[in-house]
């Protein structure tokens, strides 16, 4: 425990340097392992499982790079970065959804009013309003705008898809940079470590889940949605991610037990969120990645695959931290 006390006493720059040395080293080792696994794969089925593991690994590289950029750029640039991620993710989601001419006004509202206003509320620390802006005000505004377009065909389905897209791609993802602005007593200017903890434990969870699914023939929970999602693999991913969070308590304002609990909540939310997004993919007719079958379905690069777990985990983690520690913002 003395080593953790020593690490907790380091400056933020020293801690971030050590963290990225560890994280990039682990990702490099995992990448080499994935390469060896692909060379040893003997069947198409085995190769497919390896490719799924490598896809999750690539997502981890992306999110670690995003966090690094967010750290060095500051809160304002981080808001812009996540705002752009939300924009392109929402674009990808809407492209896969059935929309009509009558939805154009609602889509303009979503992209050019709701999205920037949500991130403005985050950036100005109006957390009470930003927490209810989308699920309350936007939830009711979208169908009103659509109804004024005088197009009732598949009205409920079309509006539900737009609302889902906003919730996942804008509301959920906007909670990630909001972590940068949480203010703990005695923990000023270190909110980026909370974002790091969230990204690290969720991506660790997803990597472990993919690895276990690759090596263990476990019964799938819902094979029509995902042949790789099983309770055993999911449990292993959540447990390992939570333990990693506990080991990283020294970069957070949490104690080890609190870090484990918060990481467990984030990993579980991210795991189930990724599973739900797979169901949405199947409904849209995409059988693997959002950019399946070797060509672009959406004009993007599978961004929804990359944000799925974080979009579900970020709001659950953010509000759990805020409520448990009774942070007054």
C-alpha positions in Angstrom: 0.0 0.0 0.0 3.0 2.3 0.5 3.7 2.4 -3.2 0.1 3.6 -3.9 0.4 6.3 -1.2 3.7 7.4 -2.9 2.0 7.4 -6.3 -0.9 9.4 -5.0 1.5 12.1 -3.8 3.0 12.5 -7.2 2.2 15.6 -9.3 -0.4 15.3 -12.1 2.3 15.4 -14.8 4.3 12.6 -13.1 1.1 10.5 -12.8 0.0 11.0 -16.4 3.5 10.1 -17.6 3.5 6.8 -15.7 -0.1 6.0 -16.8 0.6 6.4 -20.4 3.8 4.4 -20.2 1.8 1.5 -18.6 -1.3 1.8 -20.9 0.5 2.1 -24.2 2.8 -0.7 -23.1 -0.2 -3.0 -22.3 -1.9 -2.1 -25.6 1.3 -2.9 -27.5 1.5 -6.3 -25.8 -2.2 -6.9 -26.6 -1.6 -6.0 -30.2 1.3 -8.5 -30.5 -0.9 -11.1 -28.8 -3.7 -10.5 -31.4 -1.2 -10.8 -34.2 0.0 -14.2 -32.8 -3.6 -15.3 -32.4 -4.4 -14.4 -36.0 -1.4 -16.4 -37.2 -2.5 -19.5 -35.3 -6.1 -19.3 -36.4 -6.9 -22.4 -38.5 -10.6 -21.9 -39.4 -12.7 -19.1 -40.6 -14.6 -19.2 -37.3 -11.4 -18.7 -35.3 -10.2 -16.0 -37.6 -13.6 -14.2 -37.2 -13.3 -14.2 -33.4 -9.7 -12.9 -33.6 -10.9 -10.1 -35.9 -13.6 -9.1 -33.3 -10.9 -9.0 -30.6 -8.6 -6.9 -32.8 -11.5 -4.5 -33.5 -12.1 -3.9 -29.8 -8.3 -3.5 -29.5 -8.3 -0.8 -32.2 -11.1 0.9 -30.4 -8.9 1.0 -27.3 -6.1 2.6 -29.2 -8.6 5.2 -30.5 -10.0 6.1 -27.0 -6.5 6.2 -25.4 -5.5 8.6 -28.1 -8.6 10.7 -27.6 -7.9 10.9 -23.9 -4.3 11.9 -24.5 -5.4 14.7 -26.8 -8.1 15.8 -24.3 -5.5 16.0 -21.5 -3.0 18.1 -23.4 -5.6 20.3 -25.1 -7.7 21.4 -22.1 -11.4 21.4 -21.3 -12.5 23.7 -24.1 -10.8 21.8 -26.9 -12.0 18.5 -25.3 -15.6 19.8 -25.6 -15.1 20.5 -29.3 -13.5 17.1 -29.8 -16.3 15.2 -28.2 -18.9 17.5 -29.9 -17.4 16.4 -33.3 -17.5 12.8 -32.2 -21.2 13.2 -31.3 -21.9 14.9 -34.7 -20.4 12.1 -36.8 -21.8 9.4 -34.6 -25.3 10.9 -34.9 -24.8 11.2 -38.6 -23.9 7.6 -38.9 -26.9 6.6 -36.7 -29.4 8.6 -38.7 -28.1 7.3 -42.0 -29.0 3.8 -40.9 -32.4 4.8 -39.7 -35.6 5.1 -41.9 -36.3 8.8 -42.2 -38.6 10.8 -44.5 -38.8 14.4 -45.8 -41.0 15.2 -42.8 -38.1 14.5 -40.5 -35.8 17.1 -41.9 -36.8 19.8 -39.5 -36.3 17.4 -36.5 -32.9 16.5 -37.9 -31.9 20.1 -38.3 -32.9 20.6 -34.7 -30.9 17.6 -33.5 -27.7 18.5 -35.4 -27.5 22.2 -35.2 -29.4 23.2 -32.1 -29.6 20.3 -29.6 -26.0 19.0 -30.1 -24.2 22.3 -29.7 -26.5 23.5 -26.9 -25.9 20.3 -25.0 -22.2 20.7 -25.1 -22.6 24.4 -24.2 -24.4 23.5 -21.1 -21.7 21.0 -20.2 -18.9 23.5 -20.9 -20.6 26.2 -18.8 -21.1 23.7 -15.9 -24.9 23.9 -15.9 -25.1 20.3 -15.0 -28.6 20.3 -13.5 -30.0 21.6 -16.8 -27.7 19.6 -19.1 -28.9 16.4 -17.2 -32.5 17.0 -18.2 -32.3 19.0 -21.4 -32.3 16.0 -23.8 -34.4 13.4 -21.9 -37.1 16.0 -21.0 -37.2 19.0 -23.3 -35.8 17.5 -26.5 -37.8 14.3 -26.0 -41.0 16.3 -26.3 -39.8 18.9 -28.8 -38.8 16.3 -31.5 -42.2 14.8 -32.1 -43.8 18.3 -32.0 -41.5 19.5 -34.8 -42.2 16.2 -36.7 -46.0 16.5 -36.3 -45.9 20.1 -37.7 -44.4 18.6 -40.9 -47.8 16.9 -41.6 -46.4 13.4 -42.2 -48.0 10.7 -40.0 -46.5 7.7 -41.8 -44.5 5.5 -39.4 -44.5 8.6 -37.1 -43.7 6.8 -33.8 -41.0 4.6 -35.3 -39.3 7.5 -37.1 -39.3 9.8 -34.0 -38.2 7.0 -31.7 -35.1 6.4 -33.8 -34.2 10.1 -33.9 -34.7 10.3 -30.1 -32.6 7.2 -29.6 -29.8 8.6 -31.8 -29.8 11.9 -29.8 -29.7 10.0 -26.5 -26.9 7.7 -27.4 -24.7 9.9 -29.6 -25.2 13.3 -27.9 -26.6 12.9 -24.4 -24.6 9.8 -23.4 -21.3 10.9 -25.0 -21.5 14.4 -23.6 -21.1 13.1 -20.1 -17.5 12.0 -20.8 -16.0 15.5 -21.1 -18.3 16.6 -18.2 -16.1 14.5 -16.0 -13.3 17.0 -16.7 -15.3 19.6 -14.8 -16.3 17.7 -11.7 -14.8 19.6 -8.7 -13.8 17.4 -5.8 -12.4 19.1 -2.6 -8.6 18.8 -2.7 -8.8 17.4 -6.3 -8.8 20.5 -8.3 -7.7 20.5 -12.0 -7.5 16.7 -12.1 -10.9 15.8 -13.6 -9.1 14.3 -16.6 -8.1 11.4 -14.5 -11.7 10.5 -14.0 -12.2 10.5 -17.8 -9.1 8.3 -18.0 -10.4 5.9 -15.4 -13.7 5.6 -17.2 -12.2 5.0 -20.6 -9.5 2.6 -19.3 -11.8 0.3 -17.2 -14.5 0.2 -19.9 -12.1 -0.6 -22.7 -10.4 -3.2 -20.5 -13.7 -4.7 -19.8 -14.5 -4.9 -23.5 -11.1 -6.4 -24.4 -11.4 -9.1 -21.7 -14.9 -9.9 -22.8 -13.8 -10.3 -26.4 -10.7 -12.4 -25.4 -12.8 -14.8 -23.2 -15.4 -15.1 -25.9 -12.6 -16.0 -28.3 -11.1 -18.7 -26.1 -14.1 -20.2 -24.3 -17.1 -21.7 -26.1 -19.7 -20.3 -23.8 -23.5 -20.3 -24.5 -24.6 -17.0 -26.0 -27.3 -15.1 -24.1 -29.0 -13.9 -27.3 -27.4 -15.5 -30.3 -29.7 -13.7 -32.7 -28.1 -10.5 -31.6 -24.6 -11.5 -30.6 -22.9 -14.9 -30.7 -20.0 -13.6 -28.5 -22.1 -12.1 -25.6 -22.3 -14.6 -22.8 -22.7 -14.2 -19.0 -19.3 -15.8 -18.4 -17.4 -13.5 -20.8 -19.3 -10.4 -19.6 -18.7 -11.3 -16.0 -15.0 -11.8 -16.6 -14.8 -8.4 -18.4 -16.6 -6.5 -15.7 -14.6 -8.1 -12.9 -11.2 -7.5 -14.5 -12.2 -3.9 -15.4 -13.4 -3.3 -11.9 -10.2 -4.6 -10.4 -8.1 -2.4 -12.7 -10.2 0.5 -11.5 -9.4 -0.4 -7.9 -5.7 -0.6 -8.7 -5.9 2.9 -10.2 -7.6 4.5 -7.2 -4.4 6.6 -6.5 -5.2 8.8 -9.5 -8.7 9.5 -8.3 -10.3 11.1 -5.3 -11.7 7.6 -4.4 -10.6 5.0 -2.0 -9.8 1.6 -3.4 -13.2 0.1 -2.6 -15.0 3.2 -4.0 -12.9 3.0 -7.2 -13.8 -0.7 -7.5 -17.5 0.1 -7.1 -17.6 3.0 -9.5 -15.6 1.0 -12.1 -18.0 -1.9 -11.7 -20.9 0.4 -12.4 -19.2 1.8 -15.5 -18.1 -1.6 -16.9 -21.5 -3.1 -16.4 -23.2 -0.1 -18.1 -20.7 -0.1 -21.0 -21.0 -3.9 -21.5 -24.8 -3.8 -21.7 -24.7 -0.7 -23.8 -22.5 -2.3 -26.4 -24.9 -5.3 -26.4 -27.9 -3.0 -26.9 -26.1 -1.3 -29.8 -25.6 -4.7 -31.4 -29.3 -5.2 -31.3 -29.8 -1.8 -33.0 -27.3 -2.9 -35.7 -29.2 -6.1 -36.4 -32.5 -4.1 -36.6 -30.8 -1.8 -39.2 -29.6 -4.9 -41.2 -25.9 -4.6 -40.3 -24.6 -8.0 -39.6 -21.1 -7.2 -38.2 -19.6 -3.7 -37.8 -21.5 -0.6 -38.8 -19.3 -0.4 -41.9 -19.8 -4.1 -42.6 -19.2 -6.2 -45.7 -16.0 -4.3 -46.7 -17.8 -1.1 -47.8 -19.1 2.0 -46.2 -22.7 1.7 -45.1 -22.9 5.1 -43.5 -20.2 7.2 -45.0 -18.3 7.0 -41.7 -15.8 4.5 -40.3 -17.7 2.5 -37.7 -17.7 5.3 -35.1 -20.9 3.9 -33.5 -19.0 0.7 -32.7 -16.3 2.8 -30.9 -18.6 5.0 -28.9 -21.3 2.4 -27.9 -19.9 1.3 -24.6 -18.7 4.7 -23.5 -22.0 6.4 -24.5 -23.9 4.1 -22.0 -21.2 4.1 -19.3 -20.4 7.8 -19.2 -23.8 9.1 -17.9 -24.2 6.2 -15.4 -20.6 6.8 -14.1 -21.0 10.6 -14.0 -24.2 10.7 -12.0 -23.1 7.8 -9.7 -20.0 9.8 -8.8 -21.8 13.0 -8.4 -24.6 11.6 -6.3 -22.5 9.3 -4.1 -20.1 12.1 -3.2 -22.9 14.7 -3.0 -21.0 17.1 -5.3 -22.8 20.5 -5.4 -22.2 22.0 -8.8 
